[in-house]
Amino acid sequence: MGPLVLAQQNLPPALEAKIADGVQALKAGNLDNADKLFSEALRQGAKHPLIYHNLGIVAQLRGNHAEAIARFRQALALQPDYGPARLLLGSSLLALKKNPEAVRELKRAVSLMPEEPQSRLQLAKAYEATEDWMAAVQQLQKLVELAPQDAEYSYQLGTAWGKLSAWSYKQISTINAHSARLPQALGLEYATQEKYNLALAAYQRAARTDPKLPELHLAMALILLEQKKFDDALGEIDLELNLVPESGIAAATKAKIEAAKAVALP
């Protein structure tokens, strides 16, 4: 939703014509004329949410977010369920770093317009500003579902996942600096970068810290399979199955290693 999207309202003909002229000026980028037309409507005694909303848009486009906030709030005082005003109010609050207020207004915008991508995008940005990475990821996941062909939204989701991951590692380190999860996370990062020897070393450190932690030996088995070290891979997957004998993934990985080893035999 761009800032020029307007609600359909029942207006007196003369006022409707003036507002229509103001909207055209706004769309043309003529902010001074738009401001003049909407302000004239107010001076003529018209107290209508659409007028305040459009004056808010003018102020926002000029970068005057304090005035924009005041205008959007005037519109919402008259029509509290007007989603576009909630959305743009939240955006201006976010621009002024009034992050908790922005979250509150943008959550209401999403509830009023759950299918509107910009509502979820702005709410995700507000959550990021408050470092609530989990909530930001949840909104971006919904956004990608709404617009799966938009590469930018997928990129934003990936970035948020990375920040959530970094936040999680920091939390783990704060709670327990000696947790096996820290070298495990490092191993995963190295594996993603295809730095397999470093990944194996990190996973081995994690296993020494917590020998009963599941998934470590599975991760090492998969790397060793990639390196065609089949006997070592089978040794690691057997250790994984000793820990979690019910693991279907581990059983399937063992079968995959055995099959690859059989093919590789002369």
Beta strands, then each sheet from edge to edge (+ up, - down):
end
